[in-house]
């Protein structure tokens, strides 16, 4: 249900200020609640599927001005999880 909520919050990108959507979606939902669930899910197909759904929710335009190999600061912990 947190993944669906994250998806719905990120749909507001372009309607509500980007900082507000990013703060609510990434800092609050992803980093506080969803990432905790992902960390407690055993490695395997279910965890990979959840991570893919998180990535699919993220607006592409947030990454257009980033250098190669970098990401948004709010996604640092999620990226560390993906690397593990």
C-alpha positions as CSV (number, residue, x, y, z in Angstrom):
1,X,0.0,0.0,0.0
2,X,3.0,2.3,0.6
3,X,4.1,1.7,-2.9
4,X,0.7,2.7,-4.3
5,X,0.7,5.8,-2.1
6,X,4.2,6.7,-3.3
7,X,3.0,6.3,-6.9
8,X,0.0,8.5,-6.3
9,X,2.0,11.2,-4.6
10,X,4.6,11.3,-7.4
11,X,1.8,11.8,-9.9
12,X,1.4,15.3,-8.5
13,X,4.7,16.3,-9.9
14,X,4.1,19.2,-12.2
15,X,0.9,20.1,-10.4
16,X,2.3,20.8,-7.0
17,X,5.7,22.4,-6.4
18,X,8.5,19.9,-7.1
19,X,10.2,20.4,-3.7
20,X,6.9,19.5,-1.9
21,X,6.4,16.4,-4.0
22,X,10.0,15.3,-3.6
23,X,9.9,15.9,0.2
24,X,6.7,14.0,0.7
25,X,7.4,11.2,-1.8
26,X,11.0,10.5,-1.2
27,X,12.0,11.9,2.2
28,X,8.9,10.9,4.0
29,X,7.3,7.9,2.3
30,X,10.2,6.2,0.6
31,X,13.0,6.8,3.2
32,X,10.8,6.5,6.3
33,X,8.4,3.7,5.5
34,X,9.0,1.9,2.1
35,X,12.7,1.5,2.5
36,X,12.3,-0.1,5.9
37,X,9.9,-2.7,4.3
38,X,12.4,-3.3,1.4
39,X,15.3,-3.8,3.9
40,X,13.2,-6.4,5.7
41,X,12.1,-8.3,2.6
42,X,14.5,-11.2,1.9
43,X,16.6,-10.8,-1.3
44,X,15.0,-12.3,-4.3
45,X,12.4,-11.7,-7.0
46,X,9.8,-10.1,-4.7
47,X,12.3,-7.5,-3.5
48,X,13.5,-6.8,-7.0
49,X,9.9,-6.4,-8.2
50,X,9.2,-3.8,-5.5
51,X,12.4,-1.9,-6.3
52,X,11.5,-1.9,-10.0
53,X,8.1,-0.4,-9.1
54,X,9.7,2.3,-7.0
55,X,12.0,3.2,-9.9
56,X,9.1,3.2,-12.3
57,X,7.3,5.8,-10.2
58,X,10.1,8.4,-10.2
59,X,9.6,11.2,-12.7
60,X,12.4,11.1,-15.4
61,X,12.8,14.8,-15.5
62,X,14.2,14.8,-11.9
63,X,17.3,13.0,-13.3
64,X,17.9,15.1,-16.5
65,X,20.4,17.5,-15.1
66,X,22.3,15.0,-13.0
67,X,25.8,13.9,-13.9
68,X,26.4,10.4,-14.9
69,X,26.7,8.0,-12.0
70,X,24.9,10.4,-9.6
71,X,21.5,10.6,-8.1
72,X,19.2,12.7,-6.0
73,X,20.4,13.0,-2.4
74,X,17.0,11.7,-1.2
75,X,17.6,8.5,-3.1
76,X,21.0,7.7,-1.6
77,X,19.7,5.1,0.9
78,X,17.6,3.5,-1.8
79,X,20.6,3.3,-4.1
80,X,22.7,1.7,-1.4
81,X,19.9,-0.9,-1.0
82,X,20.0,-1.6,-4.7
83,X,23.8,-2.1,-4.6
84,X,23.5,-4.6,-1.8
